[in-house]
């Protein structure tokens, strides 16, 4: 496999070229098998080539691919209704990605205050370690210098605070504050969970100050954490939410969801998308919900998560020189490393196991939600082989 000569050099993939995929496994051009615990970074929620998704896409491709939102799009009303019936929301705007969903969420919060005669209320409070996307606006929301460097003045309207500093949060809210934006569990930030009591405190604070609570559930949503949405675990509802990744099961799809009171400010002409909510995406989104909302599906996710975490905890005990702790919820899991996390990621890849790094020297483990208990044990065995190889290399 040769290096691509005509694409931006913004990625650094390993020297593997995948030729096909099925279920929880990927196969390279040399016929080597890899157990996939990246899921395309929490995207392939139902694994690779799920028959219901494949057939749904084929059926829709035979009918209509694209219309634009100049016309009513098949499947939009159905998917929006199902998302609202199973959440806090009353309205949905469909996008192609998580960053676009976040852009819509930010605009919705600001537009509401404008419509209420408070155009000065534009500031969004965010937290250190957050990741909300790669656009000029969403890198400003995340506030991480490594993503901001080289792109000119940081977009205005974002106040980035230390994670967990309650005094700083209360001091930061003023007459220009529009909303608080938070990931219930930081994904890129190192699988760092916001405690339930803190989420409840944010809800109470927003209600007290007349501002909105926005959840970024791009990575945590669609049963990834054992509930349809992670905020349903502590039962703390936002006013606006960004969703993507798993809802498309591998097809580009995102959504901004909001309560009626907030969404009504987004009137004709205030937002739009050429591809957002296209017929192919709507068909797939509905197909994903067909599976995820089946009785017993999320119970199975939670049962498998318990088994997985037990194995990971045993590995932390067995390899205290390499691993520190286990974190996360459902099948959004992380293991904090004591050596360079990417060294362990590479060692696992050599054993045919794919994982992904995260901030704070964490290894993210994001298997498809359909992973079997037998495959979870295979993951454990591959991890053991990788960690033994790392130990042996350290002694050499």
SULRA-V483534 format. One record per pair of residues at least 6 apart in sequence whose ideal C-beta (glycine too) atoms are under 6 Angstrom apart, sorted by the first residue. I is the first residue (numbers start at 1). J is the second residue. D is the distance in whole Angstrom. If there is no record, write none. Layout:
{{I/J/D} {I/J/D}}
//
This chain:
{{1/17/4} {16/28/5} {17/28/6} {17/29/5} {18/26/5} {18/28/5} {19/27/6} {19/29/5} {20/27/5} {21/48/3} {22/48/6} {22/49/5} {23/47/5} {24/36/6} {24/47/5} {24/368/5} {24/371/5} {24/375/6} {25/33/6} {26/34/5} {26/36/5} {27/33/6} {33/352/6} {34/352/5} {34/354/5} {35/353/5} {36/354/5} {37/354/6} {37/355/5} {37/365/5} {37/367/5} {38/354/5} {38/356/5} {38/366/6} {39/366/5} {39/368/5} {42/219/5} {42/224/6} {42/245/5} {42/366/5} {43/245/5} {43/250/6} {44/250/5} {44/368/6} {45/222/6} {45/246/4} {45/249/5} {45/369/5} {46/249/5} {46/291/6} {46/370/6} {47/368/4} {47/370/5} {52/287/5} {53/249/5} {53/284/6} {53/287/5} {56/283/5} {56/287/4} {60/279/6} {60/280/5} {60/283/4} {64/279/5} {65/280/6} {66/278/5} {67/73/6} {68/274/6} {73/277/5} {73/279/6} {74/279/5} {75/282/3} {75/283/5} {75/286/6} {76/277/5} {76/282/5} {78/286/6} {79/282/5} {79/285/5} {79/286/5} {80/92/4} {82/289/5} {83/92/6} {84/90/6} {86/228/5} {88/237/4} {89/257/4} {89/258/6} {90/259/6} {90/260/4} {91/258/5} {91/263/4} {92/255/5} {92/257/5} {93/104/5} {93/256/5} {94/255/5} {94/276/5} {94/277/3} {95/101/5} {95/254/4} {95/273/6} {95/276/5} {96/252/5} {96/275/5} {96/276/6} {97/244/6} {97/254/5} {98/133/6} {98/218/3} {98/244/4} {98/254/5} {99/133/3} {99/134/6} {99/135/5} {99/138/5} {100/254/6} {101/242/4} {101/244/5} {101/254/4} {101/255/6} {101/256/5} {102/132/5} {102/133/5} {102/138/5} {102/242/5} {103/137/6} {104/256/4} {105/214/5} {105/240/5} {105/242/5} {105/256/5} {108/240/6} {108/258/6} {108/262/6} {108/266/6} {109/178/5} {109/179/4} {109/212/5} {110/122/5} {110/178/5} {111/265/5} {111/266/6} {112/262/5} {112/265/4} {113/121/4} {113/178/5} {115/265/4} {120/176/5} {121/176/6} {121/178/5} {122/157/5} {122/178/6} {123/157/5} {123/159/6} {123/176/5} {123/177/5} {123/178/6} {124/158/5} {124/178/6} {124/179/5} {124/181/5} {125/159/5} {125/172/6} {125/180/5} {126/141/5} {126/143/6} {126/158/6} {126/160/5} {126/181/5} {127/161/6} {127/163/5} {128/162/5} {128/163/5} {129/163/5} {129/186/5} {129/189/3} {130/142/5} {131/142/5} {131/188/4} {132/138/4} {132/141/4} {132/142/5} {132/216/6} {136/155/5} {137/155/5} {139/147/4} {139/148/6} {140/154/5} {140/155/4} {140/158/5} {141/158/5} {143/160/3} {148/154/6} {159/172/5} {161/168/5} {161/169/6} {161/172/6} {162/168/6} {173/209/5} {177/211/5} {179/211/5} {179/212/4} {179/214/5} {180/202/6} {180/206/6} {180/213/6} {181/214/4} {183/216/5} {184/194/6} {184/220/6} {184/230/4} {184/231/5} {185/193/5} {185/220/5} {185/230/6} {186/192/4} {187/219/4} {188/358/6} {188/359/6} {189/359/5} {190/358/5} {190/359/4} {190/360/3} {190/362/4} {191/327/5} {191/328/5} {191/334/3} {191/362/6} {196/234/4} {199/234/5} {199/236/4} {200/236/6} {202/213/6} {203/213/6} {203/236/5} {206/213/4} {212/239/4} {212/240/6} {213/238/5} {213/239/5} {214/238/6} {214/240/5} {215/231/5} {215/238/4} {215/241/5} {216/242/5} {217/229/5} {217/230/6} {217/241/6} {217/243/6} {218/242/6} {218/244/5} {218/245/6} {219/245/6} {220/230/4} {221/229/5} {221/243/5} {222/246/3} {222/247/5} {223/292/5} {223/298/5} {223/301/6} {223/369/6} {224/246/6} {224/330/6} {224/332/5} {225/329/4} {225/330/4} {225/332/5} {226/298/6} {226/301/5} {226/302/4} {226/330/4} {227/233/5} {239/259/5} {239/262/5} {240/258/5} {240/262/6} {241/257/5} {242/256/6} {243/255/4} {244/254/3} {247/253/5} {247/285/5} {247/288/6} {248/284/6} {249/288/4} {251/281/6} {251/284/4} {253/281/4} {253/285/5} {301/330/6} {301/369/5} {305/330/5} {305/331/5} {307/373/6} {307/376/6} {308/376/5} {309/326/6} {311/380/4} {312/326/5} {312/335/6} {313/326/5} {315/383/6} {316/323/5} {319/387/5} {322/338/6} {322/339/6} {322/387/6} {323/335/6} {324/336/4} {324/338/5} {325/336/5} {326/335/6} {327/334/5} {328/334/5} {331/367/6} {331/369/6} {333/365/4} {334/362/4} {334/364/5} {335/363/5} {336/362/5} {337/344/6} {337/361/5} {337/363/6} {341/357/5} {341/361/5} {341/363/5} {342/357/5} {344/363/6} {345/355/5} {345/357/6} {347/386/4} {347/389/6} {347/390/5} {348/355/6} {348/386/4} {351/382/4} {351/385/5} {351/386/5} {353/382/4} {355/363/5} {355/365/6} {356/364/5} {358/364/5}}
//
